[in-house]
Each structure stands twice: as structure tokens, then as C-alpha cells.
């Protein structure tokens, strides 16, 4: 049985973007761990073997998991329940089983129903990814500074959760323990619903009668930014939507309620209600960075106005580096339509770094903004 103090082997089922990145991150942080992998795409296995990322590969699930201390199920969310059922028969006693699906309730139910005593399950959801897919797109730092949600079963021992949190923290992730039902409700609101709304907005604009295609030429600013997520993998979002249908349907109805109310305000020229509609949204949206920095993320965002010319971002990074100021994240704003100023967002690790960065940049003549 797996010791509470040591993990010697990890199995990863699915070497796509998430599974491949996990393998690379674990290999980099824990070079002595034995990593076994399985994937339906032979090319993914060959690439991982060639790069020295995995030690063993298997073509059958039982061979992939039979010696594992931790088993990561990095498959599409709809395929994970059947994998749990099969692994229940072949996993060694004491193994920790976890997944990377973006919804948790159905997966957790399957784990309760199918896993025997002596196997431990912790649901997982890394809040990380890119617009690309497959092992070729995987990177070892994908999870750095990204939330990694864990949803243990009520029966899961504390040491198992602690072991998972330690492993995830060691690859740079920020582990958070959460109730699976609450997870699906919250992620449905902040991730799944926006994908549906973005796609609905794109479809609505697409239906506008425009023989000369003027709308496509004018949609390069804010419209492209707020609808970027509608370019995500349709099949993946089909499965995610179905797996979280109950929460998502309620959220969509809530959105429709607000849109219907806004239509009535327009029809009746209710000026105060229209303004309040936007004010209420603005107040909450403007509070998000503050809430994140105080409650969850220890980062502080600094907006910097920079010219659009080669080397300008490098100059700022070099300047802050010379003053030993670490940038945890960096983001470029492509459209200035709705911003108070600035097109570069720097995430700093703490208040002292934030204040020092602002002082250094202002001294050099850069305009900085706080939102």
C-alpha cells in the first residue's frame, strides 16, 4: 500500500495538452519519479519517449495503472466515468486516483459508486490551458500561478489531499479545495456561461444582413476581445455543457432574465434603469481585481501605458528586473476601447513589489494606472 510519506510512480492517462504538460511539469520538478503514460495517439507517446518525459508507456489501461501511486485521468470529461470504472479493477491498493475534468459532480458520483475501499479519489480541475491541443502544445510551466481545484470525497483521508496539494504546489500551481457541487456552479458561471454567451453573441452578429461584410472589418477591437473564447474546441465545449447542464441551464435563464429586463427598459425609454443596469455591472466588475488580490490570488495588477513599438515590453521587463522586481504574469491589452489607459498589465506578487514597480516606472516617465 502507498506510504503516506512517499510517492514513487505516477501514471498519466491521456497525453494531450493537460496530460503532456503534467508529465513535463512533474519530470522537471521530480526527476526521480517514474512516469507511465497511455494515449490513444501513438505519436504523443513517441514524442514523450523521445523527449525523455515518460519512463514507460502502455497500450492497455491495466498495464498503465497497475504499479501507480497516483493516477491522473486527463481525458475528455465525458470519458472519465468509464475510465474510473475500469481502473477500479486494476489499480493497486492505496493508489490515489484523480482527474482533470472541468466538471466534477458526475465524476464524483462515479467514484463513490465504483471505487472499492483502499483506493482514494480526489477530483481535480486545473484552471489552465491554451487555444491549442495535443502533446505538441504541452509545456512544463502551464500550471504555474494557475488555480488547480481539488474536490475530495468525504471519505478521502486528509493525508491524501495534503499529498495532492504538495505535488501540485511543487509544479507551480495554486491548489484550492472545494465542494464539487459548488465548483460546478461557480465554474459554470465564470467559465461555461461565458462560452455560451460569447458564442451566442457571435452568432447574433453573424446573422446581421451585411452583403459588404462591413461588420467583419469593424469587429477588430472590443468585439474580438470579448468573444475570443468562442473560438475554443466545439466538441470539447459540447461535452462540458452537457456535463454541467443543470447549473448551466439555470445560469442561462438568469442571463435571459436580465436581457429581457433591459429590452423593457429600452422599449419604455427608462433612462435611470438603463444606467443602473450598466452601473451595477461596472461596480462588480471593478471590484474583481481587489477581491482576487485580497482573498485568493496574492497578485496585484499594474496597468502601464506603453507605445506600440519593438522593444517597449522588453525595456519594462529589464527595468523592473534591474530593481529585483519579479513579474508573476504579463498581459497585453489588444483594444483600448474600454480601458482607462495602458495596454500592458503587470501582475506583481505582493503590495511592496507593486508599489516599488509603480515608483520605478513613474520615475522613468511611464504612465501607470490602478483598476
C-alpha positions as CSV (number, residue, x, y, z in Angstrom):
1,X,0.0,0.0,0.0
2,X,1.1,3.6,-0.8
3,X,3.0,5.2,2.1
4,X,1.7,8.4,3.5
5,X,5.2,9.8,3.1
6,X,6.4,8.9,-0.4
7,X,5.3,8.7,-4.0
8,X,7.5,6.8,-6.4
9,X,5.4,6.4,-9.5
10,X,2.7,8.4,-11.5
11,X,0.5,7.3,-14.3
12,X,-1.0,9.7,-16.8
13,X,-3.9,8.6,-18.9
14,X,-4.1,10.9,-21.9
15,X,-1.0,12.9,-23.1
16,X,-2.7,15.8,-24.7
17,X,-2.2,19.4,-23.6
18,X,-3.1,18.9,-20.0
19,X,-1.6,15.4,-19.6
20,X,1.5,16.2,-21.5
21,X,2.0,19.4,-19.5
22,X,1.6,17.5,-16.2
23,X,4.1,14.9,-17.3
24,X,6.6,17.6,-18.3
25,X,6.0,19.6,-15.1
26,X,6.4,16.5,-12.9
27,X,9.5,15.4,-14.7
28,X,11.1,18.9,-14.2
29,X,10.2,19.1,-10.5
30,X,10.6,15.4,-9.6
31,X,13.1,13.9,-11.9
32,X,13.3,10.6,-9.9
33,X,9.6,9.9,-10.1
34,X,8.7,7.1,-12.5
35,X,6.1,8.3,-15.1
36,X,4.0,5.9,-17.0
37,X,1.6,7.1,-19.8
38,X,-1.1,5.9,-22.1
39,X,-2.7,7.7,-25.0
40,X,-4.8,6.7,-28.0
41,X,-2.5,8.7,-30.2
42,X,0.7,6.8,-30.8
43,X,2.5,9.9,-31.9
44,X,2.0,11.5,-28.5
45,X,3.7,8.6,-26.8
46,X,6.6,8.6,-29.3
47,X,7.2,12.3,-28.7
48,X,7.1,11.9,-24.9
49,X,9.6,8.9,-25.0
50,X,11.9,10.8,-27.4
51,X,12.0,13.8,-25.1
52,X,12.6,11.6,-22.0
53,X,9.4,12.8,-20.4
54,X,8.0,9.3,-19.6
55,X,9.8,6.2,-18.4
56,X,7.2,3.7,-19.5
57,X,4.2,3.5,-21.8
58,X,1.3,1.1,-22.1
59,X,-1.3,0.2,-24.7
60,X,-3.7,-1.3,-22.1
61,X,-5.2,0.6,-19.2
62,X,-4.5,-2.2,-16.7
63,X,-0.8,-2.1,-17.6
64,X,-0.7,1.7,-17.3
65,X,-2.1,1.8,-13.8
66,X,-1.0,-1.5,-12.1
67,X,2.1,0.0,-10.4
68,X,1.0,3.6,-9.9
69,X,0.9,5.6,-6.7
70,X,-1.0,8.4,-8.3
71,X,-3.2,8.1,-11.5
72,X,-4.1,11.2,-13.4
73,X,-7.1,10.8,-15.8
74,X,-6.5,13.5,-18.4
75,X,-9.3,12.5,-20.8
76,X,-12.4,14.4,-22.1
77,X,-14.9,14.9,-19.3
78,X,-17.4,12.5,-20.8
79,X,-14.9,9.7,-20.9
80,X,-13.7,9.9,-17.3
81,X,-16.5,8.0,-15.6
82,X,-15.9,4.9,-17.7
83,X,-12.2,5.1,-17.0
84,X,-12.8,5.2,-13.3
85,X,-14.9,2.1,-13.6
86,X,-12.2,0.2,-15.4
87,X,-9.4,1.5,-13.1
88,X,-11.3,0.4,-10.0
89,X,-10.5,-3.2,-11.1
90,X,-6.8,-2.7,-11.9
91,X,-5.4,0.0,-9.6
92,X,-3.1,-1.2,-6.8
93,X,-4.3,-0.9,-3.2
94,X,-3.6,2.5,-1.8
95,X,-3.4,4.3,-5.1
96,X,-4.7,7.9,-5.4
97,X,-6.9,8.5,-8.5
98,X,-7.6,12.0,-9.7
99,X,-8.9,13.6,-12.9
100,X,-8.6,16.9,-14.8
101,X,-12.2,17.3,-15.9
102,X,-13.8,20.7,-15.9
103,X,-17.0,19.5,-14.2
104,X,-17.0,17.4,-11.0
105,X,-20.4,16.2,-9.8
106,X,-21.0,13.3,-12.2
107,X,-17.3,12.2,-11.9
108,X,-17.5,12.2,-8.1
109,X,-20.7,10.1,-8.2
110,X,-19.0,7.5,-10.3
111,X,-16.0,7.4,-7.9
112,X,-18.3,6.8,-4.9
113,X,-20.2,4.1,-6.7
114,X,-17.3,2.2,-8.3
115,X,-14.1,2.6,-6.2
116,X,-13.5,-0.1,-3.6
117,X,-12.1,0.6,-0.1
118,X,-8.4,1.1,-0.3
119,X,-8.5,3.3,-3.4
120,X,-8.6,7.1,-2.8
121,X,-10.2,9.6,-5.2
122,X,-9.6,13.3,-5.4
123,X,-11.4,15.2,-8.2
124,X,-9.2,17.8,-9.9
125,X,-9.7,20.7,-12.3
126,X,-6.6,22.7,-13.4
127,X,-7.7,26.2,-14.4
128,X,-5.2,26.4,-17.2
129,X,-5.0,25.8,-20.9
130,X,-4.3,27.3,-24.3
131,X,-6.2,27.5,-27.6
132,X,-4.0,24.7,-28.9
133,X,-4.3,20.9,-28.1
134,X,-2.3,17.8,-28.2
135,X,1.1,16.8,-26.7
136,X,3.0,19.0,-29.1
137,X,1.3,22.0,-27.4
138,X,2.1,20.9,-23.9
139,X,4.5,23.0,-21.8
140,X,6.1,22.3,-18.4
141,X,5.0,25.7,-16.9
142,X,1.4,25.5,-18.0
143,X,0.2,25.3,-14.3
144,X,2.5,27.9,-12.8
145,X,0.4,30.5,-10.9
146,X,-2.8,28.8,-12.1
147,X,-5.6,27.6,-9.8
148,X,-5.9,23.8,-9.5
149,X,-9.2,22.9,-7.9
150,X,-9.4,19.7,-5.8
151,X,-12.7,18.1,-4.8
152,X,-12.0,15.2,-2.4
153,X,-14.7,12.7,-1.4
154,X,-16.0,12.9,2.2
155,X,-14.2,9.6,2.8
156,X,-10.8,10.8,1.3
157,X,-8.2,10.9,4.1
158,X,-6.6,14.2,4.9
159,X,-3.1,12.9,4.1
160,X,-4.2,12.1,0.5
161,X,-5.4,15.7,0.0
162,X,-2.2,17.0,1.5
163,X,-0.2,14.8,-0.8
164,X,-2.0,16.1,-3.8
165,X,-1.7,19.7,-2.7
166,X,2.0,19.3,-2.2
167,X,2.6,17.7,-5.6
168,X,0.6,20.4,-7.4
169,X,2.3,23.2,-5.5
170,X,5.6,21.7,-6.4
171,X,4.8,22.3,-10.1
172,X,3.8,25.9,-9.5
173,X,0.0,25.5,-9.3
174,X,-2.2,27.1,-6.6
175,X,-4.3,24.2,-5.2
176,X,-7.7,25.0,-3.8
177,X,-10.0,22.5,-2.1
178,X,-13.7,22.9,-3.0
179,X,-17.1,21.2,-2.7
180,X,-17.8,19.5,-6.1
181,X,-21.3,20.9,-6.4
182,X,-20.2,24.4,-5.6
183,X,-17.3,24.0,-8.0
184,X,-19.7,23.2,-10.9
185,X,-22.0,26.1,-10.0
186,X,-19.1,28.6,-9.8
187,X,-17.2,27.3,-12.8
188,X,-20.5,27.2,-14.7
189,X,-20.9,30.9,-14.0
190,X,-17.4,32.2,-14.7
191,X,-16.3,29.8,-17.4
192,X,-19.1,27.8,-19.1
193,X,-21.7,30.5,-19.3
194,X,-19.3,33.0,-20.9
195,X,-18.5,30.5,-23.6
196,X,-22.2,30.1,-24.3
197,X,-22.8,33.9,-24.2
198,X,-19.8,34.6,-26.4
199,X,-20.9,32.1,-29.0
200,X,-24.5,33.4,-28.9
201,X,-23.2,37.0,-29.4
202,X,-21.0,35.9,-32.4
203,X,-24.0,34.0,-33.9
204,X,-26.2,37.1,-33.4
205,X,-23.7,39.4,-35.1
206,X,-23.2,36.8,-37.8
207,X,-26.9,36.9,-38.7
208,X,-26.9,40.7,-39.4
209,X,-27.6,41.3,-43.1
210,X,-24.3,42.8,-44.3
211,X,-23.5,41.9,-48.0
212,X,-20.4,44.1,-48.0
213,X,-19.1,42.4,-44.8
214,X,-18.5,45.7,-43.0
215,X,-19.1,44.1,-39.6
216,X,-16.1,41.8,-40.0
217,X,-13.8,44.8,-40.7
218,X,-15.1,46.7,-37.7
219,X,-15.0,43.9,-35.3
220,X,-11.3,44.0,-34.6
221,X,-11.4,45.7,-31.2
222,X,-13.5,45.1,-28.2
223,X,-15.8,42.6,-30.0
224,X,-12.9,40.3,-30.8
225,X,-11.6,40.5,-27.2
226,X,-14.9,39.7,-25.5
227,X,-15.7,36.9,-28.0
228,X,-12.2,35.3,-28.1
229,X,-13.4,32.2,-26.2
230,X,-16.0,31.3,-28.8
231,X,-13.0,30.0,-30.9
232,X,-12.5,27.1,-28.5
233,X,-12.9,23.5,-29.4
234,X,-16.6,22.9,-30.2
235,X,-16.6,19.2,-29.4
236,X,-15.0,19.8,-26.0
237,X,-17.5,22.5,-25.1
238,X,-20.4,20.3,-26.3
239,X,-19.3,17.7,-23.7
240,X,-18.6,20.3,-20.9
241,X,-22.0,21.9,-21.5
242,X,-23.8,18.6,-21.3
243,X,-21.9,17.5,-18.2
244,X,-22.9,20.7,-16.4
245,X,-26.4,21.1,-17.9
246,X,-28.4,21.7,-14.8
247,X,-26.3,24.6,-13.5
248,X,-25.7,26.0,-16.9
249,X,-29.4,26.0,-17.9
250,X,-30.2,28.0,-14.7
251,X,-27.4,30.4,-15.4
252,X,-28.6,30.9,-19.0
253,X,-32.2,31.6,-17.8
254,X,-30.8,34.2,-15.3
255,X,-28.9,35.9,-18.2
256,X,-32.1,35.9,-20.3
257,X,-33.9,37.5,-17.4
258,X,-31.5,40.4,-17.4
259,X,-31.6,40.8,-21.2
260,X,-35.4,40.8,-21.2
261,X,-35.5,43.4,-18.5
262,X,-33.1,45.5,-20.5
263,X,-35.3,45.2,-23.5
264,X,-38.2,46.6,-21.5
265,X,-36.1,49.5,-20.3
266,X,-35.3,50.3,-23.9
267,X,-38.9,50.0,-25.1
268,X,-40.1,52.4,-22.4
269,X,-37.1,54.7,-22.5
270,X,-36.4,54.1,-18.8
271,X,-33.2,56.1,-18.6
272,X,-32.5,55.5,-14.9
273,X,-32.9,51.7,-15.1
274,X,-30.7,51.6,-18.2
275,X,-27.9,53.5,-16.5
276,X,-28.4,51.4,-13.3
277,X,-28.1,48.2,-15.4
278,X,-24.6,49.3,-16.5
279,X,-23.6,50.8,-13.1
280,X,-24.4,47.6,-11.3
281,X,-22.3,45.5,-13.7
282,X,-19.5,48.1,-13.5
283,X,-19.4,48.1,-9.7
284,X,-19.0,44.3,-9.5
285,X,-16.5,44.1,-12.4
286,X,-14.4,46.8,-11.0
287,X,-14.2,45.0,-7.7
288,X,-12.8,41.8,-9.1
289,X,-9.1,42.6,-9.1
290,X,-9.4,43.8,-5.5
291,X,-11.3,40.7,-4.4
292,X,-8.8,38.4,-6.0
293,X,-5.8,40.1,-4.6
294,X,-7.2,40.0,-1.0
295,X,-9.0,36.7,-0.9
296,X,-7.5,34.3,-3.4
297,X,-4.6,35.5,-5.6
298,X,-1.8,37.3,-3.9
299,X,-1.1,39.3,-7.0
300,X,-1.5,43.0,-7.7
301,X,-2.2,44.2,-11.3
302,X,-0.5,47.4,-12.5
303,X,-1.6,48.9,-15.9
304,X,1.1,50.6,-17.9
305,X,0.7,52.8,-20.9
306,X,3.4,52.0,-23.4
307,X,3.9,52.9,-27.1
308,X,3.4,50.2,-29.8
309,X,7.0,49.8,-30.9
310,X,9.5,47.0,-30.9
311,X,11.3,46.5,-27.6
312,X,9.0,48.5,-25.4
313,X,7.8,45.5,-23.3
314,X,11.4,44.2,-23.0
315,X,12.5,47.6,-21.7
316,X,10.0,47.5,-18.9
317,X,10.8,43.9,-18.0
318,X,14.5,44.7,-18.0
319,X,14.0,47.9,-15.9
320,X,12.0,46.0,-13.3
321,X,14.5,43.1,-13.3
322,X,17.3,45.6,-12.6
323,X,15.4,46.6,-9.5
324,X,14.8,42.9,-8.4
325,X,11.1,43.2,-9.0
326,X,9.6,39.8,-10.1
327,X,6.8,39.9,-12.6
328,X,4.5,36.9,-11.9
329,X,2.4,37.5,-15.1
330,X,2.2,39.8,-18.0
331,X,-0.8,40.5,-20.3
332,X,-1.2,42.7,-23.4
333,X,-4.5,44.5,-23.9
334,X,-5.3,44.4,-27.6
335,X,-8.0,47.1,-27.5
336,X,-8.1,50.4,-25.6
337,X,-11.8,50.9,-26.2
338,X,-12.9,50.2,-22.6
339,X,-9.6,50.8,-20.7
340,X,-8.8,53.9,-18.6
341,X,-5.3,53.8,-20.1
342,X,-2.5,51.4,-20.7
343,X,-2.1,48.4,-22.8
344,X,0.2,46.3,-20.6
345,X,-0.8,44.6,-17.4
346,X,1.8,43.5,-15.0
347,X,0.9,41.1,-12.1
348,X,3.2,41.6,-9.1
349,X,3.5,39.1,-6.2
350,X,2.8,41.5,-3.3
351,X,2.0,45.1,-2.3
352,X,5.6,46.0,-1.8
353,X,6.6,44.9,-5.3
354,X,3.5,46.7,-6.7
355,X,4.4,50.0,-5.0
356,X,8.1,49.7,-6.0
357,X,7.3,48.9,-9.6
358,X,4.9,51.9,-9.8
359,X,7.6,54.1,-8.4
360,X,10.3,52.9,-10.8
361,X,8.1,53.1,-13.9
362,X,6.8,56.6,-13.0
363,X,10.3,57.8,-12.4
364,X,11.2,56.7,-15.9
365,X,8.2,58.6,-17.4
366,X,5.8,55.7,-17.9
367,X,2.1,56.3,-17.1
368,X,0.7,53.7,-14.7
369,X,-2.9,53.0,-13.7
370,X,-4.6,51.0,-11.0
371,X,-8.0,49.4,-11.6
